[in-house]
């Protein structure tokens, strides 16, 4: 089974670094039926940054607006999912490197049950070229 690669977008929000703030933001998304492909939260002094990759960016934007949340669009990247194997991530990184596309970030993990996943970020100027090199499918919704 070949890896599946699709283009994704990520968005960020900065909130006070206090108990329950992440829950409040994420529960607002859940109550609007938003499906997240990825979520990362990090402390930034007295603030916290929550980064999310929604399955449907158009629906996400409407839900955020309705909830009164202020997410900012950050960048596009590529979500890769497939059967876990040695070198799975490096196969894709080699394709990008061979095409002179610089990777600006990587988030990867084992999904369990013999599966893996990663998101590879590239510069805005390389998104189209990377999509072609990786054989990415277009995002279902924008």
N, C-alpha and C positions, 0 to 999 in steps of 0.2 A: 504494500500500500504506500503510495507516494505521500509526501507531506502536503498539507493544504496551507497555502499562503494567501492571506487577504490583507488588503490595505485597511488600516484603522486610524482613528484620530483620538488624541487625548486632550483632556481639559483639566484645569486646576482651579482650586479655590483655596483661599487662605482664611483660616478661622482662629479665634482665640484658642490657645493651648490649655483648655480646661476640660474637666470630666464631662462627658456626654456630648461634646460638640460634633465629633465624628459620627456618633450614632444619629444625632439630629439631621445632619446632612444626608447620610446614607438612607435613613428611614424615609426621608422626604422623596428620595429617588425610588425606593422600593414601593412606597404607597402609590406612586404614579406609574408603576409597572415597568420601570426601567431595568433592563438587563445589562449588567456590567461584565465585560470580558476580563477586566483587570482593575485593581484598585491598590494604590500605595499611599500611605500616610507617613509624613516625616515631621519631626519637631523642627521649628525654626525660631529658637529663642522662646519668646512668650507667645508665639503664634505657631500654628501647625498648617502644613500644606497637604491637601488631599488631591491626589491625581487619579483620574478615572478614565477608562477606555470603555465607552458605551457600545453596545451591539448596534444600536440605531442612533446615529448622531442627530438626525433631524428630530426624532421623537424626544431625545435627551434635551435638546435645546428648548423645545416647547415646555417640557416638564420643569426645567430649571427656571424658565421665565415665570411660569405659573406659581412656582414655590417661592419666588422672590430671592433665589440664590444667585450669586455672582460668580459663575465659573468663567474662566477665560480660555479660549482655544489656544493650544500650545503648538502642536505639530502633528504631522502624519508619520506613520510607521507601518510596519508589517508584522502581523501576527502569524506565527507558524505553528502548526499542530501536526503531530504524527506519531508513528510507532517509535518508541524509544530504541535507540541503537548507539553504539559508539560512533562519535563523529557527526551526529545528527546536526548540531548547530554549526560546526565548522564547515560542513558541506555548503551551507548557505553563505557563510562569511567568505569563503573562498570565491564564490561566484561574484560577490560584490567587490572584493579586492581585485580580482582579475579584471574587472570592468572599471577600475579606478574610482570606485564609489566609497567614500569614507563613512564609516559607521560612527555615529555620535553617542549611541547608548544601546545597551543590551539588557534585557530582563528575561531570564530563562528559568525553567524549573521542571521537575519531574511531575507528571500529572497522576502518577500511580497506575497500576494495572498495565504496565508496559507502554505508557504514553508519555509524551513530553510536549512542552510548548515554550515559545519564546516570543518576545516582541523585539524587533530590531528597528532602531531609529536611525535615520539618515538626514542630512541637511535638506532643507526645502528645495534647493536647486537640484537635488538628485532623486527626488521622489518618483518622478515619471520614469527615469532610466532604471531605477532600482525595481520598480514594479515590473518592468519588462524583463529584466535579468532574473528576477525571482519567480516569474510566472504567476504574479499575484492576480487574484480576482478582485474586481472592484468591490468597494464597500457596498453592502446591500442597500443602505439608506444613508442619506447625508443630512 
